[in-house]
Amino acid sequence: MTVAVSRMQSRHVYMVGEVLRHGPMSLTPNMTVLQALVTAGLTPFANTKKIYVLRVKNGVQQRFSVNYKPMIKGKNMSQNIVLEPEDMVIVP
C-alpha cells in the first residue's frame, strides 16, 4: 500500500513582538495562548496587560485580549483560549 500526500496543511501560530522566540511556532493539539507565551518567552519590555490574539475566521478578523500575569496565577482563565492554525499572538 502506498500513501501519497497531496497537500500538507501546516499547523502554526505566529508569535509577534516582545517575545524571545518570534515567528512561526508549531501548534500542538489544544495549545492555549498561555502555553504559547510560556514556550516563546517574554522579553523584559513586554506589556503583559495588552497581549492579544488576532484570528481571521470566514474573512472576519477577531481580536482576543490576554492579560498574562493574572493567568499565571490561575485567574481570568477564560482569556486562556485554545489557539487555532494561523492565529497571531501579539505581545506589545
PyMOL Python script that loads the backbone (N, CA, C, O; Angstrom):
from pymol import cmd

cmd.read_pdbstr("""\
ATOM      1  N   MET A   1       0.839  -1.175   0.000  1.00  0.00           N
ATOM      2  CA  MET A   1       0.000   0.000   0.000  1.00  0.00           C
ATOM      3  C   MET A   1       0.886   1.240   0.000  1.00  0.00           C
ATOM      4  O   MET A   1       1.848   1.324   0.764  1.00  0.00           O
ATOM      5  N   THR A   2       0.562   2.188  -0.849  1.00  0.00           N
ATOM      6  CA  THR A   2       1.310   3.431  -0.945  1.00  0.00           C
ATOM      7  C   THR A   2       0.394   4.595  -0.602  1.00  0.00           C
ATOM      8  O   THR A   2      -0.744   4.661  -1.068  1.00  0.00           O
ATOM      9  N   VAL A   3       0.895   5.507   0.211  1.00  0.00           N
ATOM     10  CA  VAL A   3       0.136   6.704   0.572  1.00  0.00           C
ATOM     11  C   VAL A   3       0.871   7.908   0.007  1.00  0.00           C
ATOM     12  O   VAL A   3       2.072   8.063   0.226  1.00  0.00           O
ATOM     13  N   ALA A   4       0.169   8.749  -0.706  1.00  0.00           N
ATOM     14  CA  ALA A   4       0.765   9.963  -1.269  1.00  0.00           C
ATOM     15  C   ALA A   4       0.106  11.180  -0.628  1.00  0.00           C
ATOM     16  O   ALA A   4      -1.119  11.273  -0.553  1.00  0.00           O
ATOM     17  N   VAL A   5       0.929  12.095  -0.176  1.00  0.00           N
ATOM     18  CA  VAL A   5       0.413  13.329   0.415  1.00  0.00           C
ATOM     19  C   VAL A   5       0.253  14.336  -0.703  1.00  0.00           C
ATOM     20  O   VAL A   5       1.224  14.707  -1.363  1.00  0.00           O
ATOM     21  N   SER A   6      -0.985  14.779  -0.915  1.00  0.00           N
ATOM     22  CA  SER A   6      -1.237  15.724  -1.998  1.00  0.00           C
ATOM     23  C   SER A   6      -1.081  17.168  -1.540  1.00  0.00           C
ATOM     24  O   SER A   6      -0.768  18.052  -2.338  1.00  0.00           O
ATOM     25  N   ARG A   7      -1.302  17.399  -0.251  1.00  0.00           N
ATOM     26  CA  ARG A   7      -1.173  18.757   0.265  1.00  0.00           C
ATOM     27  C   ARG A   7      -0.874  18.698   1.754  1.00  0.00           C
ATOM     28  O   ARG A   7      -1.548  17.997   2.508  1.00  0.00           O
ATOM     29  N   MET A   8       0.121  19.424   2.160  1.00  0.00           N
ATOM     30  CA  MET A   8       0.494  19.459   3.563  1.00  0.00           C
ATOM     31  C   MET A   8      -0.118  20.696   4.197  1.00  0.00           C
ATOM     32  O   MET A   8       0.162  21.819   3.778  1.00  0.00           O
ATOM     33  N   GLN A   9      -0.940  20.494   5.190  1.00  0.00           N
ATOM     34  CA  GLN A   9      -1.578  21.613   5.890  1.00  0.00           C
ATOM     35  C   GLN A   9      -0.739  21.916   7.124  1.00  0.00           C
ATOM     36  O   GLN A   9      -0.779  21.159   8.094  1.00  0.00           O
ATOM     37  N   SER A  10       0.019  23.009   7.106  1.00  0.00           N
ATOM     38  CA  SER A  10       0.846  23.338   8.255  1.00  0.00           C
ATOM     39  C   SER A  10      -0.035  23.863   9.389  1.00  0.00           C
ATOM     40  O   SER A  10      -1.032  24.551   9.171  1.00  0.00           O
ATOM     41  N   ARG A  11       0.364  23.521  10.567  1.00  0.00           N
ATOM     42  CA  ARG A  11      -0.380  23.968  11.739  1.00  0.00           C
ATOM     43  C   ARG A  11       0.571  24.818  12.580  1.00  0.00           C
ATOM     44  O   ARG A  11       1.325  24.308  13.409  1.00  0.00           O
ATOM     45  N   HIS A  12       0.512  26.121  12.342  1.00  0.00           N
ATOM     46  CA  HIS A  12       1.370  27.060  13.049  1.00  0.00           C
ATOM     47  C   HIS A  12       0.540  28.203  13.617  1.00  0.00           C
ATOM     48  O   HIS A  12      -0.542  28.524  13.126  1.00  0.00           O
ATOM     49  N   VAL A  13       1.087  28.803  14.669  1.00  0.00           N
ATOM     50  CA  VAL A  13       0.639  30.113  15.123  1.00  0.00           C
ATOM     51  C   VAL A  13       1.863  31.005  14.990  1.00  0.00           C
ATOM     52  O   VAL A  13       2.982  30.509  14.856  1.00  0.00           O
ATOM     53  N   TYR A  14       1.665  32.294  15.026  1.00  0.00           N
ATOM     54  CA  TYR A  14       2.762  33.238  14.834  1.00  0.00           C
ATOM     55  C   TYR A  14       2.906  34.110  16.070  1.00  0.00           C
ATOM     56  O   TYR A  14       1.942  34.722  16.529  1.00  0.00           O
ATOM     57  N   MET A  15       4.118  34.159  16.601  1.00  0.00           N
ATOM     58  CA  MET A  15       4.433  34.957  17.779  1.00  0.00           C
ATOM     59  C   MET A  15       5.096  36.247  17.297  1.00  0.00           C
ATOM     60  O   MET A  15       6.079  36.212  16.558  1.00  0.00           O
ATOM     61  N   VAL A  16       4.544  37.382  17.724  1.00  0.00           N
ATOM     62  CA  VAL A  16       4.983  38.681  17.218  1.00  0.00           C
ATOM     63  C   VAL A  16       5.246  39.629  18.385  1.00  0.00           C
ATOM     64  O   VAL A  16       4.494  39.636  19.360  1.00  0.00           O
ATOM     65  N   GLY A  17       6.293  40.415  18.294  1.00  0.00           N
ATOM     66  CA  GLY A  17       6.540  41.478  19.262  1.00  0.00           C
ATOM     67  C   GLY A  17       7.580  41.102  20.299  1.00  0.00           C
ATOM     68  O   GLY A  17       8.615  40.519  19.976  1.00  0.00           O
ATOM     69  N   GLU A  18       7.294  41.439  21.543  1.00  0.00           N
ATOM     70  CA  GLU A  18       8.255  41.314  22.644  1.00  0.00           C
ATOM     71  C   GLU A  18       8.299  39.890  23.207  1.00  0.00           C
ATOM     72  O   GLU A  18       8.045  39.656  24.388  1.00  0.00           O
ATOM     73  N   VAL A  19       8.631  38.954  22.320  1.00  0.00           N
ATOM     74  CA  VAL A  19       8.840  37.562  22.721  1.00  0.00           C
ATOM     75  C   VAL A  19      10.275  37.172  22.371  1.00  0.00           C
ATOM     76  O   VAL A  19      10.883  37.750  21.469  1.00  0.00           O
ATOM     77  N   LEU A  20      10.800  36.202  23.083  1.00  0.00           N
ATOM     78  CA  LEU A  20      12.174  35.784  22.846  1.00  0.00           C
ATOM     79  C   LEU A  20      12.306  34.953  21.572  1.00  0.00           C
ATOM     80  O   LEU A  20      13.320  35.037  20.880  1.00  0.00           O
ATOM     81  N   ARG A  21      11.285  34.150  21.260  1.00  0.00           N
ATOM     82  CA  ARG A  21      11.278  33.341  20.037  1.00  0.00           C
ATOM     83  C   ARG A  21      10.084  33.775  19.202  1.00  0.00           C
ATOM     84  O   ARG A  21       8.961  33.329  19.440  1.00  0.00           O
ATOM     85  N   HIS A  22      10.320  34.638  18.229  1.00  0.00           N
ATOM     86  CA  HIS A  22       9.207  35.128  17.420  1.00  0.00           C
ATOM     87  C   HIS A  22       9.183  34.422  16.070  1.00  0.00           C
ATOM     88  O   HIS A  22      10.154  33.792  15.652  1.00  0.00           O
ATOM     89  N   GLY A  23       8.050  34.550  15.414  1.00  0.00           N
ATOM     90  CA  GLY A  23       7.851  33.877  14.148  1.00  0.00           C
ATOM     91  C   GLY A  23       6.915  32.692  14.321  1.00  0.00           C
ATOM     92  O   GLY A  23       6.187  32.606  15.310  1.00  0.00           O
ATOM     93  N   PRO A  24       6.936  31.769  13.347  1.00  0.00           N
ATOM     94  CA  PRO A  24       6.013  30.639  13.417  1.00  0.00           C
ATOM     95  C   PRO A  24       6.381  29.670  14.541  1.00  0.00           C
ATOM     96  O   PRO A  24       7.555  29.417  14.811  1.00  0.00           O
ATOM     97  N   MET A  25       5.348  29.142  15.182  1.00  0.00           N
ATOM     98  CA  MET A  25       5.500  28.138  16.238  1.00  0.00           C
ATOM     99  C   MET A  25       4.568  26.985  15.885  1.00  0.00           C
ATOM    100  O   MET A  25       3.408  27.202  15.535  1.00  0.00           O
ATOM    101  N   SER A  26       5.075  25.767  15.979  1.00  0.00           N
ATOM    102  CA  SER A  26       4.227  24.611  15.705  1.00  0.00           C
ATOM    103  C   SER A  26       3.080  24.564  16.703  1.00  0.00           C
ATOM    104  O   SER A  26       3.279  24.710  17.910  1.00  0.00           O
ATOM    105  N   LEU A  27       1.896  24.361  16.187  1.00  0.00           N
ATOM    106  CA  LEU A  27       0.692  24.300  17.012  1.00  0.00           C
ATOM    107  C   LEU A  27       0.457  22.857  17.421  1.00  0.00           C
ATOM    108  O   LEU A  27       0.270  21.984  16.573  1.00  0.00           O
ATOM    109  N   THR A  28       0.466  22.614  18.715  1.00  0.00           N
ATOM    110  CA  THR A  28       0.170  21.281  19.218  1.00  0.00           C
ATOM    111  C   THR A  28      -1.327  21.186  19.516  1.00  0.00           C
ATOM    112  O   THR A  28      -1.987  22.212  19.682  1.00  0.00           O
ATOM    113  N   PRO A  29      -1.867  19.978  19.585  1.00  0.00           N
ATOM    114  CA  PRO A  29      -3.307  19.851  19.854  1.00  0.00           C
ATOM    115  C   PRO A  29      -3.705  20.537  21.159  1.00  0.00           C
ATOM    116  O   PRO A  29      -3.069  20.345  22.195  1.00  0.00           O
ATOM    117  N   ASN A  30      -4.750  21.325  21.091  1.00  0.00           N
ATOM    118  CA  ASN A  30      -5.317  22.040  22.252  1.00  0.00           C
ATOM    119  C   ASN A  30      -4.341  23.023  22.906  1.00  0.00           C
ATOM    120  O   ASN A  30      -4.463  23.305  24.098  1.00  0.00           O
ATOM    121  N   MET A  31      -3.377  23.546  22.144  1.00  0.00           N
ATOM    122  CA  MET A  31      -2.434  24.530  22.686  1.00  0.00           C
ATOM    123  C   MET A  31      -3.175  25.812  23.032  1.00  0.00           C
ATOM    124  O   MET A  31      -3.943  26.337  22.226  1.00  0.00           O
ATOM    125  N   THR A  32      -2.939  26.304  24.228  1.00  0.00           N
ATOM    126  CA  THR A  32      -3.558  27.549  24.668  1.00  0.00           C
ATOM    127  C   THR A  32      -2.603  28.720  24.467  1.00  0.00           C
ATOM    128  O   THR A  32      -1.409  28.535  24.231  1.00  0.00           O
ATOM    129  N   VAL A  33      -3.146  29.917  24.564  1.00  0.00           N
ATOM    130  CA  VAL A  33      -2.316  31.110  24.412  1.00  0.00           C
ATOM    131  C   VAL A  33      -1.268  31.165  25.525  1.00  0.00           C
ATOM    132  O   VAL A  33      -0.139  31.589  25.280  1.00  0.00           O
ATOM    133  N   LEU A  34      -1.619  30.747  26.734  1.00  0.00           N
ATOM    134  CA  LEU A  34      -0.650  30.751  27.833  1.00  0.00           C
ATOM    135  C   LEU A  34       0.495  29.783  27.543  1.00  0.00           C
ATOM    136  O   LEU A  34       1.653  30.109  27.803  1.00  0.00           O
ATOM    137  N   GLN A  35       0.195  28.609  27.014  1.00  0.00           N
ATOM    138  CA  GLN A  35       1.248  27.662  26.655  1.00  0.00           C
ATOM    139  C   GLN A  35       2.170  28.248  25.575  1.00  0.00           C
ATOM    140  O   GLN A  35       3.388  28.084  25.642  1.00  0.00           O
ATOM    141  N   ALA A  36       1.592  28.919  24.596  1.00  0.00           N
ATOM    142  CA  ALA A  36       2.398  29.526  23.533  1.00  0.00           C
ATOM    143  C   ALA A  36       3.289  30.634  24.093  1.00  0.00           C
ATOM    144  O   ALA A  36       4.453  30.743  23.709  1.00  0.00           O
ATOM    145  N   LEU A  37       2.756  31.449  24.989  1.00  0.00           N
ATOM    146  CA  LEU A  37       3.542  32.536  25.576  1.00  0.00           C
ATOM    147  C   LEU A  37       4.695  31.994  26.415  1.00  0.00           C
ATOM    148  O   LEU A  37       5.807  32.520  26.362  1.00  0.00           O
ATOM    149  N   VAL A  38       4.433  30.960  27.178  1.00  0.00           N
ATOM    150  CA  VAL A  38       5.482  30.357  28.002  1.00  0.00           C
ATOM    151  C   VAL A  38       6.555  29.739  27.114  1.00  0.00           C
ATOM    152  O   VAL A  38       7.745  29.845  27.412  1.00  0.00           O
ATOM    153  N   THR A  39       6.146  29.102  26.040  1.00  0.00           N
ATOM    154  CA  THR A  39       7.096  28.482  25.118  1.00  0.00           C
ATOM    155  C   THR A  39       7.955  29.533  24.423  1.00  0.00           C
ATOM    156  O   THR A  39       9.165  29.359  24.283  1.00  0.00           O
ATOM    157  N   ALA A  40       7.322  30.629  23.986  1.00  0.00           N
ATOM    158  CA  ALA A  40       8.055  31.681  23.273  1.00  0.00           C
ATOM    159  C   ALA A  40       8.923  32.508  24.208  1.00  0.00           C
ATOM    160  O   ALA A  40       9.981  32.988  23.802  1.00  0.00           O
ATOM    161  N   GLY A  41       8.495  32.681  25.447  1.00  0.00           N
ATOM    162  CA  GLY A  41       9.205  33.523  26.400  1.00  0.00           C
ATOM    163  C   GLY A  41       8.932  34.991  26.133  1.00  0.00           C
ATOM    164  O   GLY A  41       8.763  35.394  24.982  1.00  0.00           O
ATOM    165  N   LEU A  42       8.890  35.785  27.176  1.00  0.00           N
ATOM    166  CA  LEU A  42       8.622  37.220  27.066  1.00  0.00           C
ATOM    167  C   LEU A  42       9.891  38.011  27.361  1.00  0.00           C
ATOM    168  O   LEU A  42      10.678  37.634  28.229  1.00  0.00           O
ATOM    169  N   THR A  43      10.084  39.108  26.633  1.00  0.00           N
ATOM    170  CA  THR A  43      11.217  39.982  26.932  1.00  0.00           C
ATOM    171  C   THR A  43      10.871  40.822  28.156  1.00  0.00           C
ATOM    172  O   THR A  43       9.703  40.891  28.541  1.00  0.00           O
ATOM    173  N   PRO A  44      11.853  41.456  28.769  1.00  0.00           N
ATOM    174  CA  PRO A  44      11.575  42.327  29.914  1.00  0.00           C
ATOM    175  C   PRO A  44      10.704  43.537  29.531  1.00  0.00           C
ATOM    176  O   PRO A  44      10.131  44.188  30.404  1.00  0.00           O
ATOM    177  N   PHE A  45      10.608  43.832  28.239  1.00  0.00           N
ATOM    178  CA  PHE A  45       9.855  45.000  27.787  1.00  0.00           C
ATOM    179  C   PHE A  45       8.406  44.680  27.428  1.00  0.00           C
ATOM    180  O   PHE A  45       7.654  45.581  27.055  1.00  0.00           O
ATOM    181  N   ALA A  46       8.007  43.426  27.533  1.00  0.00           N
ATOM    182  CA  ALA A  46       6.652  43.014  27.139  1.00  0.00           C
ATOM    183  C   ALA A  46       5.609  43.697  28.003  1.00  0.00           C
ATOM    184  O   ALA A  46       5.722  43.737  29.228  1.00  0.00           O
ATOM    185  N   ASN A  47       4.584  44.237  27.342  1.00  0.00           N
ATOM    186  CA  ASN A  47       3.441  44.806  28.056  1.00  0.00           C
ATOM    187  C   ASN A  47       2.445  43.672  28.276  1.00  0.00           C
ATOM    188  O   ASN A  47       1.594  43.410  27.427  1.00  0.00           O
ATOM    189  N   THR A  48       2.555  43.008  29.410  1.00  0.00           N
ATOM    190  CA  THR A  48       1.788  41.789  29.663  1.00  0.00           C
ATOM    191  C   THR A  48       0.294  42.032  29.845  1.00  0.00           C
ATOM    192  O   THR A  48      -0.491  41.083  29.839  1.00  0.00           O
ATOM    193  N   LYS A  49      -0.106  43.288  30.007  1.00  0.00           N
ATOM    194  CA  LYS A  49      -1.531  43.620  30.153  1.00  0.00           C
ATOM    195  C   LYS A  49      -2.220  43.830  28.807  1.00  0.00           C
ATOM    196  O   LYS A  49      -3.449  43.854  28.742  1.00  0.00           O
ATOM    197  N   LYS A  50      -1.452  43.979  27.747  1.00  0.00           N
ATOM    198  CA  LYS A  50      -2.039  44.331  26.447  1.00  0.00           C
ATOM    199  C   LYS A  50      -1.770  43.295  25.361  1.00  0.00           C
ATOM    200  O   LYS A  50      -1.826  43.614  24.173  1.00  0.00           O
ATOM    201  N   ILE A  51      -1.480  42.068  25.755  1.00  0.00           N
ATOM    202  CA  ILE A  51      -1.289  40.986  24.783  1.00  0.00           C
ATOM    203  C   ILE A  51      -2.635  40.684  24.137  1.00  0.00           C
ATOM    204  O   ILE A  51      -3.676  40.782  24.786  1.00  0.00           O
ATOM    205  N   TYR A  52      -2.611  40.315  22.860  1.00  0.00           N
ATOM    206  CA  TYR A  52      -3.855  39.916  22.203  1.00  0.00           C
ATOM    207  C   TYR A  52      -3.588  38.892  21.112  1.00  0.00           C
ATOM    208  O   TYR A  52      -2.472  38.757  20.611  1.00  0.00           O
ATOM    209  N   VAL A  53      -4.642  38.179  20.763  1.00  0.00           N
ATOM    210  CA  VAL A  53      -4.597  37.182  19.700  1.00  0.00           C
ATOM    211  C   VAL A  53      -5.442  37.698  18.549  1.00  0.00           C
ATOM    212  O   VAL A  53      -6.583  38.114  18.752  1.00  0.00           O
ATOM    213  N   LEU A  54      -4.889  37.674  17.339  1.00  0.00           N
ATOM    214  CA  LEU A  54      -5.648  38.018  16.136  1.00  0.00           C
ATOM    215  C   LEU A  54      -5.964  36.729  15.391  1.00  0.00           C
ATOM    216  O   LEU A  54      -5.093  35.889  15.164  1.00  0.00           O
ATOM    217  N   ARG A  55      -7.230  36.597  15.017  1.00  0.00           N
ATOM    218  CA  ARG A  55      -7.685  35.415  14.288  1.00  0.00           C
ATOM    219  C   ARG A  55      -8.592  35.881  13.155  1.00  0.00           C
ATOM    220  O   ARG A  55      -9.459  36.730  13.357  1.00  0.00           O
ATOM    221  N   VAL A  56      -8.391  35.324  11.964  1.00  0.00           N
ATOM    222  CA  VAL A  56      -9.271  35.614  10.839  1.00  0.00           C
ATOM    223  C   VAL A  56     -10.122  34.378  10.607  1.00  0.00           C
ATOM    224  O   VAL A  56      -9.605  33.295  10.333  1.00  0.00           O
ATOM    225  N   LYS A  57     -11.426  34.549  10.720  1.00  0.00           N
ATOM    226  CA  LYS A  57     -12.356  33.446  10.539  1.00  0.00           C
ATOM    227  C   LYS A  57     -13.434  33.887   9.565  1.00  0.00           C
ATOM    228  O   LYS A  57     -14.130  34.874   9.805  1.00  0.00           O
ATOM    229  N   ASN A  58     -13.571  33.155   8.465  1.00  0.00           N
ATOM    230  CA  ASN A  58     -14.547  33.489   7.424  1.00  0.00           C
ATOM    231  C   ASN A  58     -14.376  34.926   6.926  1.00  0.00           C
ATOM    232  O   ASN A  58     -15.357  35.617   6.649  1.00  0.00           O
ATOM    233  N   GLY A  59     -13.118  35.365   6.815  1.00  0.00           N
ATOM    234  CA  GLY A  59     -12.825  36.700   6.308  1.00  0.00           C
ATOM    235  C   GLY A  59     -13.003  37.819   7.310  1.00  0.00           C
ATOM    236  O   GLY A  59     -12.814  38.988   6.972  1.00  0.00           O
ATOM    237  N   VAL A  60     -13.366  37.481   8.549  1.00  0.00           N
ATOM    238  CA  VAL A  60     -13.592  38.493   9.589  1.00  0.00           C
ATOM    239  C   VAL A  60     -12.494  38.373  10.641  1.00  0.00           C
ATOM    240  O   VAL A  60     -12.247  37.292  11.176  1.00  0.00           O
ATOM    241  N   GLN A  61     -11.839  39.500  10.931  1.00  0.00           N
ATOM    242  CA  GLN A  61     -10.777  39.497  11.934  1.00  0.00           C
ATOM    243  C   GLN A  61     -11.377  39.583  13.332  1.00  0.00           C
ATOM    244  O   GLN A  61     -12.230  40.429  13.602  1.00  0.00           O
ATOM    245  N   GLN A  62     -10.923  38.700  14.215  1.00  0.00           N
ATOM    246  CA  GLN A  62     -11.340  38.711  15.613  1.00  0.00           C
ATOM    247  C   GLN A  62     -10.122  39.041  16.464  1.00  0.00           C
ATOM    248  O   GLN A  62      -8.992  38.705  16.112  1.00  0.00           O
ATOM    249  N   ARG A  63     -10.369  39.702  17.583  1.00  0.00           N
ATOM    250  CA  ARG A  63      -9.286  40.069  18.500  1.00  0.00           C
ATOM    251  C   ARG A  63      -9.667  39.617  19.903  1.00  0.00           C
ATOM    252  O   ARG A  63     -10.757  39.917  20.389  1.00  0.00           O
ATOM    253  N   PHE A  64      -8.753  38.892  20.550  1.00  0.00           N
ATOM    254  CA  PHE A  64      -8.972  38.386  21.899  1.00  0.00           C
ATOM    255  C   PHE A  64      -7.907  38.972  22.820  1.00  0.00           C
ATOM    256  O   PHE A  64      -6.714  38.776  22.592  1.00  0.00           O
ATOM    257  N   SER A  65      -8.332  39.686  23.854  1.00  0.00           N
ATOM    258  CA  SER A  65      -7.388  40.285  24.806  1.00  0.00           C
ATOM    259  C   SER A  65      -6.885  39.244  25.791  1.00  0.00           C
ATOM    260  O   SER A  65      -7.608  38.329  26.185  1.00  0.00           O
ATOM    261  N   VAL A  66      -5.619  39.409  26.180  1.00  0.00           N
ATOM    262  CA  VAL A  66      -4.976  38.488  27.107  1.00  0.00           C
ATOM    263  C   VAL A  66      -4.189  39.303  28.126  1.00  0.00           C
ATOM    264  O   VAL A  66      -3.362  40.135  27.754  1.00  0.00           O
ATOM    265  N   ASN A  67      -4.449  39.063  29.420  1.00  0.00           N
ATOM    266  CA  ASN A  67      -3.674  39.688  30.486  1.00  0.00           C
ATOM    267  C   ASN A  67      -2.875  38.561  31.150  1.00  0.00           C
ATOM    268  O   ASN A  67      -3.427  37.752  31.895  1.00  0.00           O
ATOM    269  N   TYR A  68      -1.596  38.523  30.875  1.00  0.00           N
ATOM    270  CA  TYR A  68      -0.716  37.403  31.224  1.00  0.00           C
ATOM    271  C   TYR A  68      -0.586  37.155  32.727  1.00  0.00           C
ATOM    272  O   TYR A  68      -0.759  36.022  33.177  1.00  0.00           O
ATOM    273  N   LYS A  69      -0.289  38.177  33.495  1.00  0.00           N
ATOM    274  CA  LYS A  69       0.046  37.978  34.915  1.00  0.00           C
ATOM    275  C   LYS A  69      -1.071  37.323  35.719  1.00  0.00           C
ATOM    276  O   LYS A  69      -0.788  36.402  36.486  1.00  0.00           O
ATOM    277  N   PRO A  70      -2.339  37.754  35.583  1.00  0.00           N
ATOM    278  CA  PRO A  70      -3.388  37.029  36.327  1.00  0.00           C
ATOM    279  C   PRO A  70      -3.498  35.563  35.898  1.00  0.00           C
ATOM    280  O   PRO A  70      -3.770  34.693  36.726  1.00  0.00           O
ATOM    281  N   MET A  71      -3.286  35.287  34.600  1.00  0.00           N
ATOM    282  CA  MET A  71      -3.411  33.902  34.136  1.00  0.00           C
ATOM    283  C   MET A  71      -2.353  32.997  34.752  1.00  0.00           C
ATOM    284  O   MET A  71      -2.648  31.847  35.077  1.00  0.00           O
ATOM    285  N   ILE A  72      -1.128  33.489  34.920  1.00  0.00           N
ATOM    286  CA  ILE A  72      -0.101  32.616  35.503  1.00  0.00           C
ATOM    287  C   ILE A  72      -0.353  32.395  36.996  1.00  0.00           C
ATOM    288  O   ILE A  72       0.286  31.552  37.625  1.00  0.00           O
ATOM    289  N   LYS A  73      -1.293  33.165  37.553  1.00  0.00           N
ATOM    290  CA  LYS A  73      -1.715  32.962  38.948  1.00  0.00           C
ATOM    291  C   LYS A  73      -3.026  32.173  39.014  1.00  0.00           C
ATOM    292  O   LYS A  73      -3.597  31.987  40.089  1.00  0.00           O
ATOM    293  N   GLY A  74      -3.495  31.713  37.849  1.00  0.00           N
ATOM    294  CA  GLY A  74      -4.722  30.913  37.817  1.00  0.00           C
ATOM    295  C   GLY A  74      -6.002  31.729  37.801  1.00  0.00           C
ATOM    296  O   GLY A  74      -7.081  31.187  38.039  1.00  0.00           O
ATOM    297  N   LYS A  75      -5.901  33.027  37.522  1.00  0.00           N
ATOM    298  CA  LYS A  75      -7.075  33.902  37.470  1.00  0.00           C
ATOM    299  C   LYS A  75      -7.372  34.292  36.023  1.00  0.00           C
ATOM    300  O   LYS A  75      -6.490  34.219  35.167  1.00  0.00           O
ATOM    301  N   ASN A  76      -8.604  34.704  35.747  1.00  0.00           N
ATOM    302  CA  ASN A  76      -9.022  35.133  34.403  1.00  0.00           C
ATOM    303  C   ASN A  76      -8.699  34.080  33.346  1.00  0.00           C
ATOM    304  O   ASN A  76      -8.289  34.421  32.237  1.00  0.00           O
ATOM    305  N   MET A  77      -8.879  32.823  33.679  1.00  0.00           N
ATOM    306  CA  MET A  77      -8.516  31.746  32.765  1.00  0.00           C
ATOM    307  C   MET A  77      -9.422  31.683  31.537  1.00  0.00           C
ATOM    308  O   MET A  77      -9.129  30.948  30.594  1.00  0.00           O
ATOM    309  N   SER A  78     -10.511  32.439  31.537  1.00  0.00           N
ATOM    310  CA  SER A  78     -11.356  32.499  30.331  1.00  0.00           C
ATOM    311  C   SER A  78     -10.594  33.150  29.175  1.00  0.00           C
ATOM    312  O   SER A  78     -10.956  32.962  28.014  1.00  0.00           O
ATOM    313  N   GLN A  79      -9.553  33.906  29.478  1.00  0.00           N
ATOM    314  CA  GLN A  79      -8.726  34.525  28.442  1.00  0.00           C
ATOM    315  C   GLN A  79      -7.736  33.530  27.835  1.00  0.00           C
ATOM    316  O   GLN A  79      -7.123  33.814  26.806  1.00  0.00           O
ATOM    317  N   ASN A  80      -7.582  32.388  28.458  1.00  0.00           N
ATOM    318  CA  ASN A  80      -6.610  31.400  28.010  1.00  0.00           C
ATOM    319  C   ASN A  80      -7.232  30.537  26.908  1.00  0.00           C
ATOM    320  O   ASN A  80      -7.509  29.353  27.104  1.00  0.00           O
ATOM    321  N   ILE A  81      -7.442  31.161  25.748  1.00  0.00           N
ATOM    322  CA  ILE A  81      -8.150  30.491  24.658  1.00  0.00           C
ATOM    323  C   ILE A  81      -7.284  29.438  23.988  1.00  0.00           C
ATOM    324  O   ILE A  81      -6.056  29.520  24.012  1.00  0.00           O
ATOM    325  N   VAL A  82      -7.936  28.452  23.394  1.00  0.00           N
ATOM    326  CA  VAL A  82      -7.239  27.450  22.590  1.00  0.00           C
ATOM    327  C   VAL A  82      -6.939  28.091  21.240  1.00  0.00           C
ATOM    328  O   VAL A  82      -7.831  28.638  20.591  1.00  0.00           O
ATOM    329  N   LEU A  83      -5.686  28.022  20.829  1.00  0.00           N
ATOM    330  CA  LEU A  83      -5.262  28.635  19.576  1.00  0.00           C
ATOM    331  C   LEU A  83      -5.661  27.787  18.384  1.00  0.00           C
ATOM    332  O   LEU A  83      -5.805  26.569  18.484  1.00  0.00           O
ATOM    333  N   GLU A  84      -5.835  28.456  17.256  1.00  0.00           N
ATOM    334  CA  GLU A  84      -6.165  27.797  16.005  1.00  0.00           C
ATOM    335  C   GLU A  84      -5.060  28.088  14.986  1.00  0.00           C
ATOM    336  O   GLU A  84      -4.333  29.072  15.124  1.00  0.00           O
ATOM    337  N   PRO A  85      -4.930  27.234  13.962  1.00  0.00           N
ATOM    338  CA  PRO A  85      -3.898  27.482  12.953  1.00  0.00           C
ATOM    339  C   PRO A  85      -3.993  28.889  12.376  1.00  0.00           C
ATOM    340  O   PRO A  85      -5.082  29.396  12.109  1.00  0.00           O
ATOM    341  N   GLU A  86      -2.833  29.509  12.190  1.00  0.00           N
ATOM    342  CA  GLU A  86      -2.684  30.840  11.602  1.00  0.00           C
ATOM    343  C   GLU A  86      -3.016  31.982  12.580  1.00  0.00           C
ATOM    344  O   GLU A  86      -2.967  33.143  12.176  1.00  0.00           O
ATOM    345  N   ASP A  87      -3.351  31.696  13.853  1.00  0.00           N
ATOM    346  CA  ASP A  87      -3.547  32.770  14.830  1.00  0.00           C
ATOM    347  C   ASP A  87      -2.241  33.532  14.977  1.00  0.00           C
ATOM    348  O   ASP A  87      -1.159  32.970  14.807  1.00  0.00           O
ATOM    349  N   MET A  88      -2.350  34.810  15.293  1.00  0.00           N
ATOM    350  CA  MET A  88      -1.172  35.633  15.606  1.00  0.00           C
ATOM    351  C   MET A  88      -1.288  36.085  17.048  1.00  0.00           C
ATOM    352  O   MET A  88      -2.293  36.675  17.443  1.00  0.00           O
ATOM    353  N   VAL A  89      -0.246  35.804  17.841  1.00  0.00           N
ATOM    354  CA  VAL A  89      -0.192  36.241  19.231  1.00  0.00           C
ATOM    355  C   VAL A  89       0.702  37.469  19.251  1.00  0.00           C
ATOM    356  O   VAL A  89       1.896  37.385  18.964  1.00  0.00           O
ATOM    357  N   ILE A  90       0.117  38.607  19.592  1.00  0.00           N
ATOM    358  CA  ILE A  90       0.828  39.892  19.562  1.00  0.00           C
ATOM    359  C   ILE A  90       1.177  40.299  20.991  1.00  0.00           C
ATOM    360  O   ILE A  90       0.296  40.412  21.845  1.00  0.00           O
ATOM    361  N   VAL A  91       2.462  40.516  21.244  1.00  0.00           N
ATOM    362  CA  VAL A  91       2.935  40.955  22.554  1.00  0.00           C
ATOM    363  C   VAL A  91       3.591  42.318  22.374  1.00  0.00           C
ATOM    364  O   VAL A  91       4.734  42.403  21.926  1.00  0.00           O
ATOM    365  N   PRO A  92       2.861  43.401  22.728  1.00  0.00           N
ATOM    366  CA  PRO A  92       3.431  44.743  22.537  1.00  0.00           C
ATOM    367  C   PRO A  92       4.553  45.057  23.519  1.00  0.00           C
ATOM    368  O   PRO A  92       5.124  46.147  23.476  1.00  0.00           O
TER     369      PRO A  92
END
""", "prot")
cmd.dss("prot")
cmd.show_as("cartoon", "prot")
cmd.util.cbc("prot")
cmd.orient("prot")
